[in-house]
Amino acid sequence: MKLKTLSSIPSSGWPTIPEQALTPGCGKMASLDRVKVLVLGDSGVGKSSLVHLLCQNQVLGNPSWTVGCSVDVRVHDYKEGTPEEKTYYIELWDVGGSVGSASSVKSTRAVFYNSVNGIILVHDLTNKKSSQNLYRWSLEALNRDLVPTGVLVTNGDYDREQFADNQIPLLVIGTKLDQIHEAKRHEVLTRTAFLAEDFNAEEINLDCTNPRYLAAGSSNAVKLSRFFDKRFLYLFTSPQPPHKALNPGDSA
């Protein structure tokens, strides 16, 4: 069953799952557990195209800017084919805006960061600044419980040990791989590998206009499934411990 993308502007309410997916007689979707995964990154990096590809297995023909937050749903079978198999539907929350937004915008955006079970950090491989901004996006989301504005970002060197105690699974995805000249590809992918290492996360690099990058059985598909299979998928209903404030330059 395919569900259409839901768009919402904060002032008009929060994104919700289509009512038909939660009502009797609508197949197994009605009884599935839900998990929430944030999709964060600068405007224009291709988050909406990525989410559409992940959920609909189709290329998004006419992507547009996301205002507020847009939610799409992906069905995932945890440990498929084993006695532990369980089906979930995963809400992918595509959060709009930029890390340079006014504090009032960030404060409003912080409500999307509640009860998070995973975070996908998206950057444009052709735009180094979008890669650097992932540190600020992650800090904004992970500090949501401790700072009224949802933000605690200061200047300083980033310390990967800050994420040593983080229990929320992270995945780093680089887009627009097709636009990287072959002569520069090694340099760009090496930089991206270090970026993922900072987050203690796996990385996927792809072109959102080509579904083959996420074809079943491919290394990217395996990484994606492994991300969705992490502990949050079957323990997400447990109370989450308070999050430690993360601040560039401070050790964990």
C-alpha positions in Angstrom: 0.0 0.0 0.0 1.4 3.4 -1.0 0.6 6.5 1.1 0.8 10.0 -0.3 3.1 12.5 1.2 1.6 14.7 3.9 2.6 18.3 4.1 2.1 20.5 7.1 2.9 24.0 8.2 3.5 24.3 12.0 0.8 26.9 12.5 -1.9 24.6 11.0 -1.1 21.5 13.1 1.4 18.6 12.9 2.0 16.1 10.2 -0.1 12.9 10.7 -0.5 9.5 9.1 -3.4 9.2 6.6 -6.6 8.2 8.5 -7.2 5.3 6.3 -3.9 3.7 7.4 -5.1 3.6 11.0 -8.6 2.3 10.5 -9.9 -1.3 10.5 -10.2 -3.0 7.1 -7.2 -1.4 5.6 -4.9 -4.4 5.7 -1.9 -4.8 8.0 -1.1 -1.1 7.9 -3.8 -0.5 10.5 -2.0 -2.5 13.2 1.6 -1.7 12.5 3.9 0.0 15.0 5.3 3.4 14.0 8.7 4.8 14.3 9.8 8.4 13.5 12.9 9.2 11.5 14.0 12.8 10.9 15.5 13.8 7.5 17.6 16.9 8.1 19.9 19.0 5.9 20.1 22.3 4.1 17.4 23.4 1.6 18.1 22.3 -1.9 20.2 19.2 -1.0 17.5 16.9 -2.2 15.7 15.7 1.0 12.3 15.6 -0.6 13.6 13.7 -3.7 15.3 11.3 -1.4 12.3 10.7 0.8 10.1 10.1 -2.2 12.6 7.6 -3.6 12.8 5.8 -0.3 9.0 5.6 0.2 7.6 5.3 -3.3 10.6 3.8 -5.1 10.1 6.4 -7.8 11.9 9.6 -8.9 10.2 12.8 -7.8 9.4 14.6 -11.0 8.9 18.2 -9.8 10.5 18.7 -6.3 9.6 21.9 -4.5 10.8 23.6 -1.3 9.5 22.1 1.9 7.6 24.6 4.2 7.4 23.4 7.8 7.6 19.6 7.5 6.5 16.9 5.1 5.9 13.3 6.1 6.0 10.2 3.9 5.8 6.5 5.0 7.9 3.5 4.3 7.0 0.0 5.3 9.9 -2.0 6.7 10.2 -5.6 7.7 12.6 -6.0 10.7 14.7 -9.2 10.3 12.6 -10.3 7.4 12.4 -14.1 6.9 13.4 -14.9 10.5 11.3 -15.9 13.6 11.9 -12.4 14.9 10.3 -10.7 11.8 8.1 -7.8 12.6 6.7 -5.2 10.2 6.8 -1.5 11.0 5.9 1.6 9.1 8.5 4.3 9.3 7.5 8.0 9.2 10.2 10.0 7.4 9.9 13.6 8.5 11.4 16.0 5.9 12.1 19.1 7.9 12.4 22.4 5.9 14.4 25.5 6.6 18.1 26.2 7.2 20.4 26.2 10.2 20.8 29.9 9.6 17.2 30.6 10.3 16.1 33.1 12.9 15.8 31.8 16.5 12.0 32.0 16.3 11.9 29.7 13.3 14.3 27.3 15.0 12.1 27.3 18.1 9.1 26.4 16.1 11.0 23.7 14.2 12.1 22.2 17.5 8.7 20.6 18.0 9.4 18.2 15.1 12.4 16.8 17.1 10.3 15.2 19.8 10.2 11.4 20.2 12.7 10.7 17.5 13.9 7.2 16.7 16.5 7.9 14.1 18.0 10.7 12.0 19.1 10.8 8.4 21.5 13.6 7.7 21.4 14.7 4.0 24.0 16.8 2.2 24.8 17.8 -1.4 28.1 16.2 -2.5 28.7 19.3 -4.8 28.2 21.7 -1.9 30.8 21.5 0.9 29.0 24.0 3.0 25.9 21.7 3.2 28.2 18.9 4.5 29.6 21.2 7.2 26.2 22.3 8.2 25.2 18.7 9.1 27.1 19.2 12.4 24.8 22.1 13.2 21.6 20.2 12.2 22.5 17.3 14.4 23.3 19.5 17.3 20.0 21.3 16.9 18.0 18.1 16.9 19.9 16.3 19.7 19.7 19.3 22.0 16.0 19.8 21.6 15.2 18.7 25.2 17.5 21.1 27.0 17.3 24.3 25.1 14.0 26.3 24.7 14.9 27.3 21.1 15.9 23.8 20.2 19.4 25.0 19.4 22.7 24.9 21.2 25.4 25.7 18.7 28.5 27.7 19.4 31.7 28.2 17.5 34.6 25.8 18.0 36.0 22.5 16.7 33.7 19.6 16.4 34.5 16.7 18.6 33.2 13.3 17.5 33.3 12.0 21.1 30.3 14.2 21.7 28.2 11.5 20.0 29.7 8.6 22.0 26.7 8.5 24.3 24.1 9.2 21.6 21.6 6.3 21.3 19.7 7.7 18.4 20.8 5.9 15.1 22.3 8.2 12.5 22.8 7.7 8.8 24.6 10.2 6.5 23.4 10.4 2.8 25.2 12.4 0.1 23.1 13.3 -2.9 23.9 14.4 -6.5 26.7 11.9 -6.9 26.1 12.1 -10.7 27.3 15.7 -10.7 30.7 14.9 -9.2 33.4 14.9 -11.9 35.3 11.6 -12.0 38.6 13.4 -11.3 37.2 14.8 -8.1 35.2 11.8 -7.0 37.8 10.2 -4.8 38.5 13.5 -3.0 34.8 14.1 -2.3 34.0 10.6 -1.2 37.0 10.5 1.1 35.8 13.7 2.8 32.3 12.2 3.1 33.7 9.1 4.7 35.3 11.2 7.4 32.1 13.1 7.9 30.2 9.9 8.5 32.9 8.7 10.9 32.4 11.9 13.0 28.8 10.9 13.5 29.7 7.2 14.1 27.3 6.5 11.2 27.3 4.6 7.9 27.2 6.6 4.7 25.3 6.3 1.4 26.1 8.3 -1.7 23.6 8.4 -4.5 21.8 10.1 -7.3 18.1 10.6 -6.3 17.1 10.6 -10.0 18.3 7.0 -10.4 16.5 4.3 -8.4 19.3 1.8 -9.1 21.3 3.3 -6.3 18.9 1.8 -3.8 18.1 -1.4 -5.8 17.4 -4.5 -3.7 20.5 -6.3 -2.8 22.8 -3.4 -3.5 25.3 -2.2 -0.8 23.3 0.9 -0.3 20.1 -1.0 0.2 21.8 -3.2 2.8 23.1 -0.2 4.6 19.6 1.4 4.6 18.0 -1.8 5.9 20.7 -2.1 8.6 19.9 1.5 9.7 16.2 0.7 10.0 17.0 -2.6 11.7 18.8 -0.9 14.6 17.5 -1.3 18.2 15.1 1.7 17.9 12.8 -0.4 15.7 11.8 -2.8 18.4 12.6 -0.7 21.6 11.2 2.6 20.5 8.3 2.5 22.9 10.7 2.4 25.9 11.2 5.7 27.7 14.2 7.6 26.2 16.9 8.8 28.5 17.5 12.6 28.8 19.8 13.9 26.1 23.1 15.3 27.0 23.7 18.8 25.6 26.2 18.7 22.7 28.5 21.6 22.2 31.4 21.8 19.7 34.7 21.7 21.5 33.4 19.8 24.6 34.2 16.2 25.2 31.5 13.7 26.0 
